[in-house]
Amino acid sequence: MRLARGLRHVSEPTGQVHSDAVGSRIGMWLFLLTELLLFGGLFLLYSVYRAKNPQAFHQGASHLSVFMGTLNTLVLLTSSLTAACSITAIRRRNTAGGVLLLMATILLALVFLINKYFEWGEKIGHGIYPGSAHMTELPGGAQIFYALYYAMTGLHGLHVIIGMAVLGFVMDRILRGAVHGKKYIWLENGALYWHLVDVIWIYLFPLFYLIT
């Protein structure tokens, strides 16, 4: 009888849900590692082609807008700050502040994409895009430069969109009460992903806009 009561006591739910925050963080870091391997391979490819075509890459970089690149860098750096501050706000149980800071992060990401749209639009308006007739008339090194430019900044832009979706999901979880001062691992992981997006741009910016 005692054994039966003990087994029944063990099998009864306690109403507590196990949450392995450490496992979630490790999983996120492993995922980010795959992202770093992806962009690391592209950075290596860029370095090889740049070493083979230094003059063509110099000319290609000279036609990019350093102002737009700098502006987008400042926008992303600010967005990383607001994302980090949102964690502090939630940990201090300032739900409204955390939501507003996440909204600011998403809006800054949108500003980044709008700036990139106009930057790409200017190049496309001049016929400089993969597959265009004007591109085929450029030297081989210049074609490679612009192909890498569109591929790498385009892939980064896709990650920006994904990051906006992730942060939007986290913001919804905050509003529903699933993320709060005692349970904010989703917010931490979302902000961590956003910091990766920022770091990748920190490397893309000098490679395409500043190094001549």
C-alpha positions as CSV (number, residue, x, y, z in Angstrom):
1,M,0.0,0.0,0.0
2,R,2.8,2.4,0.9
3,L,4.5,1.6,-2.4
4,A,1.3,2.2,-4.4
5,R,0.8,5.5,-2.7
6,G,4.4,6.5,-3.4
7,L,4.1,5.6,-7.1
8,R,0.8,7.5,-7.4
9,H,2.4,10.5,-5.7
10,V,5.3,10.5,-8.2
11,S,3.1,10.1,-11.2
12,E,0.8,13.0,-10.2
13,P,1.6,16.3,-12.1
14,T,3.1,19.0,-9.9
15,G,1.9,21.9,-12.1
16,Q,5.5,23.0,-12.8
17,V,6.8,23.1,-16.3
18,H,10.5,22.3,-16.7
19,S,12.4,25.0,-18.6
20,D,16.1,24.3,-19.5
21,A,17.4,27.8,-20.2
22,V,21.0,26.5,-20.4
23,G,20.0,24.0,-23.1
24,S,18.2,26.7,-25.0
25,R,21.3,29.0,-24.9
26,I,23.5,26.2,-26.1
27,G,21.2,25.4,-28.9
28,M,21.1,29.0,-30.0
29,W,24.9,29.2,-29.9
30,L,25.2,26.0,-32.0
31,F,22.7,27.5,-34.5
32,L,24.7,30.8,-34.7
33,L,27.9,28.7,-35.3
34,T,26.3,27.4,-38.5
35,E,25.5,30.9,-39.5
36,L,29.1,32.0,-38.9
37,L,30.3,29.1,-41.0
38,L,28.1,30.1,-43.8
39,F,29.2,33.7,-43.9
40,G,32.8,32.7,-43.1
41,G,32.8,30.7,-46.3
42,L,31.5,33.7,-48.2
43,F,34.1,36.0,-46.6
44,L,36.8,33.5,-47.6
45,L,35.5,33.5,-51.2
46,Y,35.5,37.3,-51.2
47,S,39.1,37.4,-50.0
48,V,40.3,34.9,-52.7
49,Y,38.6,36.8,-55.6
50,R,39.8,40.2,-54.2
51,A,43.4,39.0,-54.1
52,K,43.0,38.0,-57.8
53,N,41.2,41.2,-58.9
54,P,42.4,44.0,-56.6
55,Q,41.9,46.8,-59.2
56,A,38.5,45.7,-60.3
57,F,37.3,45.4,-56.6
58,H,38.8,48.9,-55.9
59,Q,36.8,50.4,-58.8
60,G,33.6,48.5,-57.8
61,A,33.9,49.8,-54.2
62,S,34.4,53.3,-55.4
63,H,30.9,53.3,-56.9
64,L,29.2,52.3,-53.7
65,S,27.8,54.9,-51.4
66,V,29.9,55.2,-48.2
67,F,27.3,57.5,-46.7
68,M,24.5,54.9,-47.1
69,G,26.8,52.2,-45.8
70,T,27.8,54.3,-42.8
71,L,24.1,55.2,-42.1
72,N,23.1,51.6,-42.1
73,T,25.9,50.7,-39.8
74,L,24.8,53.3,-37.3
75,V,21.2,52.1,-37.6
76,L,22.1,48.5,-36.9
77,L,24.4,49.4,-34.0
78,T,21.5,51.4,-32.5
79,S,19.1,48.5,-33.0
80,S,21.5,46.2,-31.2
81,L,21.5,48.6,-28.3
82,T,17.7,48.8,-28.1
83,A,17.6,45.0,-28.3
84,A,20.0,44.6,-25.4
85,C,18.1,47.3,-23.3
86,S,14.9,45.4,-23.9
87,I,16.3,42.5,-21.9
88,T,17.2,44.8,-19.1
89,A,13.8,46.2,-19.1
90,I,12.1,42.8,-19.0
91,R,14.4,41.6,-16.2
92,R,13.3,44.6,-14.2
93,R,9.7,43.7,-14.9
94,N,9.2,46.8,-17.1
95,T,7.0,45.1,-19.7
96,A,6.0,48.3,-21.4
97,G,9.6,49.5,-21.7
98,G,10.7,46.1,-23.1
99,V,8.0,46.1,-25.7
100,L,8.7,49.7,-26.8
101,L,12.5,48.9,-27.1
102,L,11.7,45.8,-29.2
103,M,9.4,47.9,-31.4
104,A,12.3,50.4,-31.8
105,T,14.6,47.6,-32.8
106,I,12.1,46.3,-35.5
107,L,11.6,49.8,-36.8
108,L,15.3,50.4,-37.1
109,A,15.6,47.1,-39.0
110,L,12.9,48.4,-41.3
111,V,14.9,51.6,-41.8
112,F,18.0,49.5,-42.7
113,L,16.0,47.6,-45.3
114,I,14.6,50.8,-46.8
115,N,18.0,52.3,-47.1
116,K,19.3,49.1,-48.8
117,Y,16.3,49.2,-51.1
118,F,17.2,52.7,-52.3
119,E,20.9,51.7,-52.6
120,W,20.1,48.7,-54.6
121,G,17.6,50.6,-56.7
122,E,20.2,53.1,-57.7
123,K,22.5,50.4,-58.9
124,I,19.8,48.5,-60.7
125,G,18.6,51.8,-62.3
126,H,22.1,52.1,-63.9
127,G,21.9,48.5,-65.2
128,I,24.3,47.1,-62.6
129,Y,22.8,43.8,-61.5
130,P,23.5,40.1,-62.2
131,G,22.4,39.1,-65.6
132,S,22.0,42.6,-67.0
133,A,23.4,43.6,-70.4
134,H,25.5,46.3,-68.8
135,M,27.0,43.8,-66.3
136,T,28.2,41.5,-69.1
137,E,30.1,44.4,-70.6
138,L,32.1,44.9,-67.4
139,P,35.5,43.3,-66.8
140,G,35.4,39.9,-65.2
141,G,36.7,41.1,-61.9
142,A,34.0,43.8,-61.7
143,Q,31.3,41.3,-62.4
144,I,32.6,39.1,-59.6
145,F,32.6,42.1,-57.2
146,Y,29.0,43.0,-57.9
147,A,27.9,39.4,-57.9
148,L,29.4,39.0,-54.4
149,Y,28.0,42.4,-53.4
150,Y,24.4,41.4,-54.3
151,A,24.7,37.8,-52.9
152,M,26.3,38.7,-49.5
153,T,24.3,41.9,-48.8
154,G,21.1,40.2,-50.1
155,L,21.7,37.2,-47.8
156,H,22.3,39.5,-44.9
157,G,19.1,41.4,-45.8
158,L,17.2,38.1,-45.6
159,H,18.6,37.5,-42.1
160,V,17.4,41.0,-41.2
161,I,13.9,40.1,-42.2
162,I,14.1,36.8,-40.3
163,G,15.4,38.7,-37.3
164,M,12.5,41.1,-37.5
165,A,10.1,38.1,-37.5
166,V,11.8,36.6,-34.5
167,L,11.7,39.8,-32.5
168,G,8.1,40.3,-33.5
169,F,7.3,36.8,-32.2
170,V,9.1,37.5,-28.9
171,M,7.2,40.7,-28.5
172,D,4.0,38.9,-28.9
173,R,5.1,36.4,-26.2
174,I,5.8,39.3,-23.9
175,L,2.4,40.8,-24.4
176,R,0.8,37.4,-23.7
177,G,2.8,37.0,-20.5
178,A,4.9,34.0,-21.7
179,V,8.1,36.1,-21.4
180,H,8.6,38.1,-18.2
181,G,11.1,39.0,-15.5
182,K,11.6,35.4,-14.4
183,K,11.5,33.7,-17.8
184,Y,13.1,35.6,-20.7
185,I,15.2,33.1,-22.5
186,W,13.3,33.6,-25.8
187,L,14.1,37.3,-25.6
188,E,17.7,36.6,-24.9
189,N,18.0,34.2,-27.8
190,G,16.2,36.6,-30.1
191,A,18.5,39.4,-29.1
192,L,21.5,37.2,-29.6
193,Y,20.4,36.4,-33.1
194,W,20.0,40.1,-33.8
195,H,23.5,40.8,-32.5
196,L,24.8,38.2,-35.0
197,V,23.0,40.1,-37.8
198,D,24.7,43.3,-36.6
199,V,28.2,41.6,-36.4
200,I,27.9,40.3,-39.9
201,W,27.2,43.7,-41.2
202,I,30.2,45.1,-39.3
203,Y,32.3,42.9,-41.5
204,L,30.4,43.5,-44.7
205,F,30.6,47.3,-44.4
206,P,34.4,47.7,-44.6
207,L,34.8,44.8,-47.1
208,F,32.6,46.4,-49.7
209,Y,32.6,50.1,-48.8
210,L,35.9,51.1,-47.1
211,I,38.7,48.7,-48.1
212,T,40.1,50.0,-51.4
